[in-house]
Amino acid sequence: MEKVIIVHIQTDQTDQQFSLEVNELQRLVETAGGEVVLTLTQKRQVLDYKTLIGRGKLDELGRYIEELEAEKVIFYPSLTARQHLLIEQELSIFIMDRVQLILDIFAQRASSKVGQLQVELAQLTYLLPRIMGQGKQLSRLGGGIGTRGPGETKLEVDRRRIRQKIHEIERELNSLGQHRRRARAKRSQVVPFQIGLIGYTNAGKSTLLNALTDAGTYEKDELFATLDPLTRKKRLPSGLEVTITDTVGFIHDLPDMLLEAFQSTFEESQEVDLFVEVIDGADPLHPFYEDTVHSLLKDLEMNDRPLVYIYSKKDLLKGEMEETAFPSIQANLHDKEDQERILSLLESQIRHLWQAFDIFVAAKEMGKIEKWRPYIMLDSCQFDENKEAYRIKGYANHWWSRRLNELSLN
């Protein structure tokens, strides 16, 4: 396990937000397989343009590196190429920032072809502007056709190859994205209601998916345990079949390049009818996490979807849980009764979003109704002797409501 020193600087953050950022960086290091041996913090009005922390603090950091035999230093603020080089030369140790750390974790977790490509794209996008050298002052002895290859320095070749690779990955992701869009369109024709699980990383989304669907997806008390989206079918107590999709967890100050690179992953949530936001109710900072999730939903232009909230980990709570969003439910995701209450909440929301029906159907048509059970919410079915027909009540989406009305004797 690598010994890591983490560094963060408080400028205009509140004490609470700064503490959250430090704790989160510690957890990211642990998730990546490192051991935090020291947390070095500093208060500054403005970051030092050369080293972020200034000469005095840099010397102090150097002493800690030697004393603790640290192998790596990770900064919370993003480092420019120049800052990275200066600090690394000064301290003679491997330096990285939080963005690189997140990318490293994503690289470990990506298992699908799309996920691996997205990570590689983000890594290359991050790397390109950080290749140091005199790229703008390349010496050319000649010019014209046949001289550009041999006349290029290694740095220019590196940059050109990275740009080419970025374009190749973007083309492949676009092609895969078209395939996924066709698959989603096909799925939407046979699945009348789609649910998307969202929330801050490590809130319990994968645990909920496993609890409701026996998906067997990876779940662990660490950040970004899930990277690739996973969709499973679930039959609700009413008989309606829905899909539930688990997605990558959100995080505070998510780098733009990750948002862009993982746009195709978030596309899996574009077609959902209802978002279920899973919130770690045992964490006293959960209102801050909720704000982060809602801000990112707005950035992704997905803040117009209906939302329900599940405050998880109530079994770990000391004292009363503070609910700040509604409709909501508090739950221990491993508890069967709480799982049933979650399913009831989902059904009540579907009823709220769908159209109610109350129709009479001829007995000869009831075979169709029985086949349609996975696609509608059938609340009651009674035979009316006076009309010699079945009266059925329930809820359906717009498309299935039209089909039901075609059978109605009303």
Helices and strands as residue ranges (DSSP letters): E 2-10, H 15-31, E 34-43, H 54-68, E 72-75, H 81-91, E 94-97, H 98-109, H 113-127, G 128-130, G 135-137, H 148-151, H 154-190, E 194-198, H 205-213, E 230-235, E 241-246, H 256-261, H 263-266, G 267-269, E 274-280, H 286-299, E 307-312, G 314-316, E 328-330, H 336-353, E 355-362, G 363-365, H 366-371, G 373-375, E 377-384, E 389-396, H 398-407
